[in-house]
Amino acid sequence: MLNQTIFLHIQLNHPVWINPFFYLFIGSSIIYMITYFFKCKQFLNKTNETKLLQQQHVAKLDMVRKDHLEILEKIRIEMLKKEEERSRQWIESEKETLHVLNGVSILLDLNDKMGRVESEKILLVLDEIRNKIENITPIN
């Protein structure tokens, strides 16, 4: 017991325990650890906030991209409808043109037939005139 008392007395009277810089070192170490703990906590909170903001921005970009794709799809469908309408109108125009050309062809054929009939009539009349002329004057 005496041994323990001496050991305790030596331990308590050790120069470290009575040195005020030791207590200053311990106090500043504790303050440093507490400050480090709070700084780490702040850093983690900022990191979490940044991740949350990034997720929100990614969600907004996805929404904008989705809207953009929808608008592009609507424009594509509208263009396809317009192209289909143009094709339909072009086909109708071609049909009308063919119909008109067919009518013109028929008219030209009729004109040719009438021209032949008229030519034949004229030739018949000329033949009759020639025959009359030959009958009037005998050929020597």
Rosetta blueprint (number, residue, H / E / L):
1 M L
2 L H
3 N H
4 Q H
5 T H
6 I H
7 F H
8 L H
9 H H
10 I H
11 Q H
12 L H
13 N L
14 H L
15 P H
16 V H
17 W H
18 I H
19 N L
20 P H
21 F H
22 F H
23 Y H
24 L H
25 F H
26 I H
27 G H
28 S H
29 S H
30 I H
31 I H
32 Y H
33 M H
34 I H
35 T H
36 Y H
37 F H
38 F H
39 K H
40 C H
41 K H
42 Q H
43 F H
44 L H
45 N H
46 K H
47 T H
48 N H
49 E H
50 T H
51 K H
52 L H
53 L H
54 Q H
55 Q H
56 Q H
57 H H
58 V H
59 A H
60 K H
61 L H
62 D H
63 M H
64 V H
65 R H
66 K H
67 D H
68 H H
69 L H
70 E H
71 I H
72 L H
73 E H
74 K H
75 I H
76 R H
77 I H
78 E H
79 M H
80 L H
81 K H
82 K H
83 E H
84 E H
85 E H
86 R H
87 S H
88 R H
89 Q H
90 W H
91 I H
92 E H
93 S H
94 E H
95 K H
96 E H
97 T H
98 L H
99 H H
100 V H
101 L H
102 N H
103 G H
104 V H
105 S H
106 I H
107 L H
108 L H
109 D H
110 L H
111 N H
112 D H
113 K H
114 M H
115 G H
116 R H
117 V H
118 E H
119 S H
120 E H
121 K H
122 I H
123 L H
124 L H
125 V H
126 L H
127 D H
128 E H
129 I H
130 R H
131 N H
132 K H
133 I H
134 E H
135 N H
136 I H
137 T L
138 P L
139 I L
140 N L
